[in-house]
C-alpha cells in the first residue's frame, strides 16, 4: 500500500512552499520552483487538478517531499 493519497495541486504546492521551495518564475500555469542545493522543478498543475499517488511519489522523489509534509 502506498503512503501517498490523492490530493489537489493547490495543497501540494502549499506543502512544497512550506518545506522551502519558492516560485522562481511563472508562465501561464507552469511554475518553476527553486530551492538551494536542489535542481529547479517545473510545477505544471492547475490548482483544482487531482494528483494521484503515483504522481505524488514522482514529485516527492525530485523535491524531497514526505507524506508527513502534506
N, CA, C and O atoms as CSV, one atom per row, in Angstrom:
chain,resi,resn,atom,element,x,y,z
A,1,UNK,N,N,0.837,-1.188,0.000
A,1,UNK,CA,C,0.000,0.000,0.000
A,1,UNK,C,C,0.877,1.246,0.000
A,1,UNK,O,O,1.868,1.311,0.728
A,2,UNK,N,N,0.524,2.211,-0.796
A,2,UNK,CA,C,1.298,3.437,-0.920
A,2,UNK,C,C,1.070,4.359,0.277
A,2,UNK,O,O,-0.017,4.380,0.856
A,3,UNK,N,N,2.102,5.117,0.641
A,3,UNK,CA,C,1.977,6.119,1.708
A,3,UNK,C,C,1.288,7.373,1.197
A,3,UNK,O,O,0.871,8.217,1.990
A,4,UNK,N,N,1.165,7.504,-0.104
A,4,UNK,CA,C,0.630,8.709,-0.720
A,4,UNK,C,C,-0.864,8.569,-0.986
A,4,UNK,O,O,-1.330,7.516,-1.420
A,5,UNK,N,N,-1.610,9.638,-0.723
A,5,UNK,CA,C,-3.037,9.719,-1.031
A,5,UNK,C,C,-3.232,10.788,-2.093
A,5,UNK,O,O,-2.389,11.674,-2.233
A,6,UNK,N,N,-4.316,10.725,-2.838
A,6,UNK,CA,C,-4.612,11.753,-3.837
A,6,UNK,C,C,-4.908,13.079,-3.145
A,6,UNK,O,O,-5.609,13.128,-2.134
A,7,UNK,N,N,-4.355,14.161,-3.715
A,7,UNK,CA,C,-4.630,15.499,-3.179
A,7,UNK,C,C,-4.773,16.472,-4.338
A,7,UNK,O,O,-4.446,16.145,-5.479
A,8,UNK,N,N,-5.256,17.652,-4.043
A,8,UNK,CA,C,-5.370,18.719,-5.036
A,8,UNK,C,C,-3.996,19.375,-5.224
A,8,UNK,O,O,-3.179,19.413,-4.304
A,9,UNK,N,N,-3.766,19.883,-6.421
A,9,UNK,CA,C,-2.477,20.510,-6.743
A,9,UNK,C,C,-2.206,21.720,-5.854
A,9,UNK,O,O,-1.056,21.981,-5.501
A,10,UNK,N,N,-3.250,22.459,-5.491
A,10,UNK,CA,C,-3.085,23.638,-4.641
A,10,UNK,C,C,-2.472,23.240,-3.292
A,10,UNK,O,O,-1.612,23.943,-2.761
A,11,UNK,N,N,-2.920,22.114,-2.750
A,11,UNK,CA,C,-2.398,21.627,-1.469
A,11,UNK,C,C,-0.957,21.145,-1.608
A,11,UNK,O,O,-0.144,21.343,-0.705
A,12,UNK,N,N,-0.642,20.514,-2.733
A,12,UNK,CA,C,0.725,20.061,-2.989
A,12,UNK,C,C,1.677,21.254,-3.085
A,12,UNK,O,O,2.761,21.233,-2.502
A,13,UNK,N,N,1.279,22.279,-3.809
A,13,UNK,CA,C,2.126,23.470,-3.938
A,13,UNK,C,C,2.346,24.117,-2.576
A,13,UNK,O,O,3.460,24.540,-2.268
A,14,UNK,N,N,1.306,24.198,-1.761
A,14,UNK,CA,C,1.440,24.782,-0.422
A,14,UNK,C,C,2.440,23.985,0.416
A,14,UNK,O,O,3.239,24.566,1.151
A,15,UNK,N,N,2.396,22.662,0.305
A,15,UNK,CA,C,3.330,21.816,1.053
A,15,UNK,C,C,4.762,22.043,0.579
A,15,UNK,O,O,5.684,22.100,1.393
A,16,UNK,N,N,4.953,22.171,-0.730
A,16,UNK,CA,C,6.302,22.416,-1.262
A,16,UNK,C,C,6.833,23.765,-0.790
A,16,UNK,O,O,8.014,23.891,-0.466
A,17,UNK,N,N,5.973,24.764,-0.750
A,17,UNK,CA,C,6.397,26.084,-0.274
A,17,UNK,C,C,6.761,26.035,1.206
A,17,UNK,O,O,7.687,26.722,1.638
A,18,UNK,N,N,6.046,25.233,1.985
A,18,UNK,CA,C,6.344,25.094,3.417
A,18,UNK,C,C,7.700,24.448,3.663
A,18,UNK,O,O,8.373,24.783,4.639
A,19,UNK,N,N,8.113,23.527,2.794
A,19,UNK,CA,C,9.402,22.848,3.028
A,19,UNK,C,C,10.587,23.582,2.385
A,19,UNK,O,O,11.702,23.061,2.356
A,20,UNK,N,N,10.341,24.781,1.876
A,20,UNK,CA,C,11.460,25.599,1.422
A,20,UNK,C,C,11.537,25.915,-0.056
A,20,UNK,O,O,12.433,26.651,-0.469
A,21,UNK,N,N,10.639,25.389,-0.869
A,21,UNK,CA,C,10.628,25.710,-2.288
A,21,UNK,C,C,10.021,27.091,-2.490
A,21,UNK,O,O,9.125,27.489,-1.746
A,22,UNK,N,N,10.495,27.818,-3.481
A,22,UNK,CA,C,9.975,29.144,-3.823
A,22,UNK,C,C,9.682,29.190,-5.318
A,22,UNK,O,O,10.337,28.516,-6.113
A,23,UNK,N,N,8.687,29.994,-5.689
A,23,UNK,CA,C,8.370,30.163,-7.108
A,23,UNK,C,C,9.398,31.122,-7.695
A,23,UNK,O,O,9.448,32.293,-7.319
A,24,UNK,N,N,10.208,30.628,-8.609
A,24,UNK,CA,C,11.253,31.415,-9.260
A,24,UNK,C,C,10.635,32.292,-10.347
A,24,UNK,O,O,10.933,33.482,-10.448
A,25,UNK,N,N,9.769,31.680,-11.159
A,25,UNK,CA,C,9.051,32.417,-12.204
A,25,UNK,C,C,7.851,31.593,-12.631
A,25,UNK,O,O,7.750,30.408,-12.314
A,26,UNK,N,N,6.938,32.238,-13.357
A,26,UNK,CA,C,5.734,31.559,-13.809
A,26,UNK,C,C,5.373,32.033,-15.202
A,26,UNK,O,O,5.425,33.226,-15.498
A,27,UNK,N,N,5.007,31.089,-16.053
A,27,UNK,CA,C,4.499,31.369,-17.387
A,27,UNK,C,C,3.210,30.572,-17.537
A,27,UNK,O,O,3.247,29.348,-17.667
A,28,UNK,N,N,2.078,31.255,-17.519
A,28,UNK,CA,C,0.797,30.560,-17.557
A,28,UNK,C,C,0.631,29.720,-16.309
A,28,UNK,O,O,0.785,30.225,-15.196
A,29,UNK,N,N,0.318,28.436,-16.479
A,29,UNK,CA,C,0.157,27.559,-15.318
A,29,UNK,C,C,1.449,26.831,-14.955
A,29,UNK,O,O,1.464,26.032,-14.019
A,30,UNK,N,N,2.521,27.095,-15.677
A,30,UNK,CA,C,3.805,26.449,-15.392
A,30,UNK,C,C,4.605,27.315,-14.419
A,30,UNK,O,O,4.974,28.447,-14.729
A,31,UNK,N,N,4.859,26.762,-13.246
A,31,UNK,CA,C,5.671,27.455,-12.249
A,31,UNK,C,C,7.028,26.754,-12.176
A,31,UNK,O,O,7.097,25.526,-12.152
A,32,UNK,N,N,8.086,27.529,-12.143
A,32,UNK,CA,C,9.427,26.991,-11.949
A,32,UNK,C,C,9.749,27.216,-10.475
A,32,UNK,O,O,9.787,28.352,-10.005
A,33,UNK,N,N,9.980,26.117,-9.750
A,33,UNK,CA,C,10.271,26.196,-8.331
A,33,UNK,C,C,11.767,26.041,-8.113
A,33,UNK,O,O,12.433,25.280,-8.815
A,34,UNK,N,N,12.287,26.769,-7.133
A,34,UNK,CA,C,13.711,26.676,-6.813
A,34,UNK,C,C,13.889,26.482,-5.317
A,34,UNK,O,O,13.063,26.903,-4.507
A,35,UNK,N,N,14.995,25.831,-4.980
A,35,UNK,CA,C,15.376,25.607,-3.585
A,35,UNK,C,C,16.888,25.460,-3.570
A,35,UNK,O,O,17.454,24.783,-4.427
A,36,UNK,N,N,17.547,26.089,-2.599
A,36,UNK,CA,C,19.012,25.974,-2.546
A,36,UNK,C,C,19.459,24.510,-2.514
A,36,UNK,O,O,18.874,23.684,-1.813
A,37,UNK,N,N,20.498,24.209,-3.281
A,37,UNK,CA,C,21.118,22.880,-3.365
A,37,UNK,C,C,20.234,21.822,-4.009
A,37,UNK,O,O,20.510,20.631,-3.859
A,38,UNK,N,N,19.185,22.213,-4.718
A,38,UNK,CA,C,18.307,21.301,-5.446
A,38,UNK,C,C,18.172,21.829,-6.873
A,38,UNK,O,O,18.195,23.042,-7.080
A,39,UNK,N,N,18.031,20.945,-7.860
A,39,UNK,CA,C,17.756,21.442,-9.217
A,39,UNK,C,C,16.344,22.017,-9.288
A,39,UNK,O,O,15.453,21.592,-8.552
A,40,UNK,N,N,16.151,22.987,-10.181
A,40,UNK,CA,C,14.825,23.587,-10.354
A,40,UNK,C,C,13.819,22.532,-10.802
A,40,UNK,O,O,14.173,21.560,-11.470
A,41,UNK,N,N,12.555,22.739,-10.421
A,41,UNK,CA,C,11.476,21.799,-10.716
A,41,UNK,C,C,10.351,22.559,-11.409
A,41,UNK,O,O,9.998,23.664,-10.994
A,42,UNK,N,N,9.785,21.971,-12.464
A,42,UNK,CA,C,8.627,22.556,-13.139
A,42,UNK,C,C,7.364,22.006,-12.492
A,42,UNK,O,O,7.172,20.792,-12.425
A,43,UNK,N,N,6.505,22.901,-12.017
A,43,UNK,CA,C,5.226,22.524,-11.416
A,43,UNK,C,C,4.150,22.953,-12.401
A,43,UNK,O,O,3.841,24.141,-12.499
A,44,UNK,N,N,3.576,22.005,-13.129
A,44,UNK,CA,C,2.662,22.321,-14.235
A,44,UNK,C,C,1.259,21.777,-14.001
A,44,UNK,O,O,0.667,21.160,-14.887
A,45,UNK,N,N,0.728,22.010,-12.798
A,45,UNK,CA,C,-0.610,21.533,-12.468
A,45,UNK,C,C,-1.525,22.731,-12.216
A,45,UNK,O,O,-1.081,23.770,-11.729
A,46,UNK,N,N,-2.792,22.578,-12.550
A,46,UNK,CA,C,-3.790,23.597,-12.231
A,46,UNK,C,C,-4.248,23.380,-10.791
A,46,UNK,O,O,-4.231,22.248,-10.306
A,47,UNK,N,N,-4.657,24.446,-10.099
A,47,UNK,CA,C,-4.971,24.388,-8.670
A,47,UNK,C,C,-5.940,23.281,-8.279
A,47,UNK,O,O,-5.703,22.595,-7.285
A,48,UNK,N,N,-7.013,23.086,-9.020
A,48,UNK,CA,C,-8.028,22.104,-8.634
A,48,UNK,C,C,-7.797,20.720,-9.231
A,48,UNK,O,O,-8.634,19.830,-9.073
A,49,UNK,N,N,-6.691,20.534,-9.902
A,49,UNK,CA,C,-6.373,19.233,-10.503
A,49,UNK,C,C,-6.043,18.224,-9.402
A,49,UNK,O,O,-5.299,18.531,-8.470
A,50,UNK,N,N,-6.598,17.032,-9.518
A,50,UNK,CA,C,-6.345,15.954,-8.558
A,50,UNK,C,C,-5.042,15.249,-8.942
A,50,UNK,O,O,-4.857,14.858,-10.095
A,51,UNK,N,N,-4.156,15.094,-7.982
A,51,UNK,CA,C,-2.873,14.444,-8.225
A,51,UNK,C,C,-2.862,13.117,-7.477
A,51,UNK,O,O,-3.013,13.081,-6.256
A,52,UNK,N,N,-2.683,12.041,-8.210
A,52,UNK,CA,C,-2.744,10.703,-7.644
A,52,UNK,C,C,-1.464,10.278,-6.949
A,52,UNK,O,O,-0.450,10.972,-7.019
A,53,UNK,N,N,-1.516,9.135,-6.277
A,53,UNK,CA,C,-0.372,8.639,-5.510
A,53,UNK,C,C,0.890,8.412,-6.340
A,53,UNK,O,O,1.996,8.685,-5.873
A,54,UNK,N,N,0.733,7.917,-7.561
A,54,UNK,CA,C,1.901,7.648,-8.395
A,54,UNK,C,C,2.630,8.941,-8.767
A,54,UNK,O,O,3.858,8.999,-8.705
A,55,UNK,N,N,1.878,9.976,-9.153
A,55,UNK,CA,C,2.485,11.257,-9.497
A,55,UNK,C,C,3.062,11.929,-8.250
A,55,UNK,O,O,4.114,12.563,-8.331
A,56,UNK,N,N,2.404,11.805,-7.117
A,56,UNK,CA,C,2.942,12.364,-5.874
A,56,UNK,C,C,4.288,11.733,-5.536
A,56,UNK,O,O,5.202,12.428,-5.092
A,57,UNK,N,N,4.416,10.443,-5.739
A,57,UNK,CA,C,5.687,9.768,-5.471
A,57,UNK,C,C,6.791,10.297,-6.387
A,57,UNK,O,O,7.934,10.465,-5.963
A,58,UNK,N,N,6.436,10.558,-7.641
A,58,UNK,CA,C,7.420,11.117,-8.583
A,58,UNK,C,C,7.847,12.520,-8.158
A,58,UNK,O,O,9.033,12.849,-8.180
A,59,UNK,N,N,6.871,13.344,-7.770
A,59,UNK,CA,C,7.172,14.710,-7.322
A,59,UNK,C,C,8.044,14.652,-6.069
A,59,UNK,O,O,9.004,15.413,-5.942
A,60,UNK,N,N,7.712,13.757,-5.150
A,60,UNK,CA,C,8.464,13.627,-3.905
A,60,UNK,C,C,9.919,13.260,-4.162
A,60,UNK,O,O,10.819,13.735,-3.469
A,61,UNK,N,N,10.140,12.425,-5.146
A,61,UNK,CA,C,11.497,11.971,-5.458
A,61,UNK,C,C,12.401,13.138,-5.870
A,61,UNK,O,O,13.580,13.158,-5.517
A,62,UNK,N,N,11.862,14.102,-6.608
A,62,UNK,CA,C,12.692,15.217,-7.087
A,62,UNK,C,C,12.644,16.443,-6.171
A,62,UNK,O,O,13.424,17.377,-6.356
A,63,UNK,N,N,11.732,16.450,-5.177
A,63,UNK,CA,C,11.606,17.627,-4.314
A,63,UNK,C,C,11.949,17.372,-2.855
A,63,UNK,O,O,12.122,18.320,-2.088
A,64,UNK,N,N,12.051,16.101,-2.455
A,64,UNK,CA,C,12.318,15.799,-1.065
A,64,UNK,C,C,11.084,15.832,-0.186
A,64,UNK,O,O,11.204,15.868,1.039
A,65,UNK,N,N,9.918,15.821,-0.773
A,65,UNK,CA,C,8.647,15.848,-0.042
A,65,UNK,C,C,8.392,14.506,0.627
A,65,UNK,O,O,8.692,13.458,0.056
A,66,UNK,N,N,7.841,14.533,1.835
A,66,UNK,CA,C,7.465,13.322,2.572
A,66,UNK,C,C,5.952,13.341,2.783
A,66,UNK,O,O,5.351,14.415,2.778
A,67,UNK,N,N,5.321,12.174,2.968
A,67,UNK,CA,C,3.879,12.146,3.225
A,67,UNK,C,C,3.475,12.993,4.433
A,67,UNK,O,O,2.391,13.577,4.442
A,68,UNK,N,N,4.342,13.066,5.457
A,68,UNK,CA,C,4.009,13.864,6.656
A,68,UNK,C,C,4.019,15.373,6.361
A,68,UNK,O,O,3.440,16.148,7.122
A,69,UNK,N,N,4.671,15.799,5.264
A,69,UNK,CA,C,4.714,17.215,4.901
A,69,UNK,C,C,3.370,17.717,4.382
A,69,UNK,O,O,3.118,18.922,4.359
A,70,UNK,N,N,2.506,16.787,3.966
A,70,UNK,CA,C,1.204,17.183,3.436
A,70,UNK,C,C,0.276,17.451,4.587
A,70,UNK,O,O,-0.884,17.802,4.375
